[in-house]
Amino acid sequence: MKFDLNVSFAFSNDVSSIKKDLEKFLSDFNKTLSAKDNTVKIKEIKINKNNLSFSIISEDTLRPHNVLLNLKNSIGREFGKKHHVGVREIKINRYTIDFYLERKALKKVKIPFADVKIKNKKATISLRNITDDFLQRNYIDRMISRVKEKVDNQYYEGKGEFWKLVWESVDKKPVWDKDPTEEMSKLGWLKQGPTKGKWFYRSEATAILKTMEKIAIEEVLKPLGFKEIIESNIVPFDVWLKTGHLEGMPGEIYYVAEPSTRDVEKWEKFIDLTKITREVPFGELKKNLSIPNAGLCYAQCPVIYWSFKGKTISEKSLPVLVYDNTVISTRYESGGRHGIVRVDEFHRIEPVYIGTREQLLKLREKFLDRYKHVFNDIFELEWRMAWVTPWYMQQAGKIGEETTQDTGTIDFEAYMPYRGDRKKSEWLEFQNLSILGDKYVKAFNIKAQKSELWSGCSGIGLERWTTAFLAQKGIDPDKWPKGFRKYLTKLPEGISFV
Amino acid sequence: MKFDLNVSFAFSNDVSSIKKDLEKFLSDFNKTLSAKDNTVKIKEIKINKNNLSFSIISEDTLRPHNVLLNLKNSIGREFGKKHHVGVREIKINRYTIDFYLERKALKKVKIPFADVKIKNKKATISLRNITDDFLQRNYIDRMISRVKEKVDNQYYEGKGEFWKLVWESVDKKPVWDKDPTEEMSKLGWLKQGPTKGKWFYRSEATAILKTMEKIAIEEVLKPLGFKEIIESNIVPFDVWLKTGHLEGMPGEIYYVAEPSTRDVEKWEKFIDLTKITREVPFGELKKNLSIPNAGLCYAQCPVIYWSFKGKTISEKSLPVLVYDNTVISTRYESGGRHGIVRVDEFHRIEPVYIGTREQLLKLREKFLDRYKHVFNDIFELEWRMAWVTPWYMQQAGKIGEETTQDTGTIDFEAYMPYRGDRKKSEWLEFQNLSILGDKYVKAFNIKAQKSELWSGCSGIGLERWTTAFLAQKGIDPDKWPKGFRKYLTKLPEGISFV
């Protein structure tokens, strides 16, 4: 890396008379710096009337922008008392940073605040006309990382995810080959919701989803010792800044805008116009809304981690095993919607576990046992498990090359007969199980009395369980497997319309 | 009422030559009108070159703005073919409407589109420089209604709600006099949520809320034959335009803003800035958001009614008895927040019933029996019931004077020992039960094969049940009533922090 920072200091008075002193001071300062990092140098020193300009260069750990603040303060201390001059203004004329990439960029890279030039593996960031405030804000290192990340992502784009089979069931003869959403819609068990990608589940479909919920709780979560909590449906940006969701998928979030006031007088014109025109006066609405600072739940784990923020957990409470079964997940899906499988609004039970590495690895085995029990003995599914790229890496725009056996995500996939041949068609990801290492416990500063903590989660999507089951087993309760019929033998009678 | 509309028609050619014909035509038209409504008159007819101007006045059912369109078309038919002239432009010079109020206005009234003057009980609306398009939009009658409504509301402002005691339990000796939210917060059972007016319920508090849910379903809803449905958490404005929520409480809604795009390139600058600055770039966010066209669930019934929109229900399916126990209610409370009792986010089971008047009156009796069973035998509460102003009237800004015994709302109120003396302190409204007549079935055009339909709902707020119960019975399970202990005898062990 090579840093080259050119700066002008404007002093409160003419400093020509103390030129020698200043040069001596800078020369001494230079020596002190070199002792710490011999690549750092102050050069091109020019003194003219009120003005001192110079460059700071470095090639190692000590960065010119960090040196600068220190230098400014030292000059103030040294010359303020003795010569009654102070630094009025700092102007950054130029800041150029060269660094090397692991691979050549495949296309142009842009970032805010700077020009980026890349030639072969050498990248150059140039900043102009910035303030010293800007330099103090610690953006430089993150700008360098962002350039590297963008080049890395160019290599991952369009590349398939990592996928490695772990286990697969035997082939099962499906009861039918229909799309469950379509069939349930025809029967009126389901109805498209009042906005895009949402559904209204009438009592027949509700009974099935609620049975999935019951099975998940009774057969998986309770036996493993999980306890229910209730979290908020609304997630503020500061939580998502910690988990990376805000930068990871801002285009998939449903944002929440609060009224800027509850004052009836401020809303009077909105109310008048609505009552008179029977249309929504969007102009008036805009005037009375705040800019969003939160969004609807995307995944349940961020707020669960937030609830432990800054806490130190007693050893006896480890592993922490909690789940949320209340909040509703909402994702802006735009083009990719299909049936109840890929929707903007869905219902998920999310267990979160926090404990030592050993506790979580052991828990994962127990989870696998319970899930196998449900999918084999109760649903009698044709399904398989595979190691995949951890979702949080995908979300952060990073596609991993492989996963370890310790941290990582296992996807559970079910054969969807309505999609065609079991070998050629895409199977449905209907469950996952992750151990995420210390990523989130660190982000929220969660500690244990003694142990090092890891965490993980395992989203149980009710729409996904329902679809996996119905796609293979059909919607006639008489044909459902015995194990499932212990939970649901008969659907509630629906409402007849004429 | 007195309407006075002054209009100018600009013709495509000079009409001086056919002045006589025009006058004759208008005179005939006048006669036809008078036959329908003898208060209608066309007068002050002036013809000058291309221009015809006149006034239409009326004092009865036939309104000048309705006459106008008819007249324009008739002139077109009559003179277009014969004289090759047509009406190029219509200018409304003045439209004045006088009408009488039931009571004097107490202060000035303003509405959009018009000046309003009120002298004693006589109101005058004056519109100027409007287009004939505007007149066709049917705003006039709604503008008149809005003025009347605003004057009526001046009388209701600050006036107490209607409240009439129906039934009260005997006094009960409370176990304690603490505020349950405060005590549970101290014990860590509860924690304030990540945004205003929301809570995070740890496993101890969750167990209590979930017990309330179970009791409501097992002891009230199932015995009455209700079936569960699952609705969407996101309510589009067009649904609230029908129910009146959008005009009733726009300042209490949490609005939902979708991304205007999911395109990663469009979000790139947002992502870059977030990663580099670790702050939210609100300017970039604004660029990528749509204006809200929906909000979070305020009450559950609107979307349930929507699900029956335009349907005709078979007689055999009546009464329809459904409930939603999935979506989360969100209300912007601003100043009035307190504990888990008055919050921005709460959990409610909402049964909705649609049937004949007789069916619903019978159902209400059965509901009362079940609620009495829960509040007397299971919770052993000190509570009372009162007829109150139907909530939908309050929401529409109308405070009723009284309610009938057929339609209307019964509030259930519990004594809160922590608020002080049972005679002087405010009791908590912890349940309600409404029959709303045909208001909503009409709004959504819901019909039965033969019968006239009514509807109603009865929100079961879990936070309210929890608070009513804990405020009287304390948080020590050993001291809870036997009936409640059948459902919950022991709280889950919480997590210890050091």
Interface residues (C-beta under 8 A of the other chain):
Chain A: K110 I111 P112 F113 R137 Y139 R142 M143 S145 R146 E149 K191 G193 P194 T195 K198 W199 F200 Y201 R202 S203 A205 T206 A207 L209 K210 K227 E228 I229 I230 E231 S232 N233 I234 V235 P236 F237 D238 V239 L241 L246 E247 P250 G251 E252 I253 Y254 Y255 V256 A257 E258 P259 T261 R262 D263 V264 K266 W267 E268 K269 F270 I271 D272 L273 T274 K275 I276 T277 R278 E279 V280 F282 L285 K286 N288 L289 I291 P292 N293 A294 L296 V303 W306 S307 K311 T312 I313 S314 K316 S317 V320 V322 T326 V327 I328 T330 Y332 E333 S334 G335 E345 H347 G397 Q449 P492 I495 S496 F497 V498
Chain B: K110 I111 P112 F113 R137 Y139 R142 M143 S145 R146 E149 K191 G193 P194 T195 K198 W199 F200 Y201 R202 S203 A205 T206 A207 L209 K210 K227 E228 I229 I230 E231 S232 N233 I234 V235 P236 F237 D238 V239 L241 L246 E247 P250 G251 E252 I253 Y254 Y255 V256 A257 E258 P259 T261 R262 D263 V264 K266 W267 E268 K269 F270 I271 D272 L273 T274 K275 I276 T277 R278 E279 V280 F282 L285 K286 N288 L289 I291 P292 N293 A294 L296 V303 W306 S307 K311 T312 I313 S314 K316 S317 V320 V322 T326 V327 I328 T330 Y332 E333 S334 G335 E345 H347 G397 Q449 P492 I495 S496 F497 V498
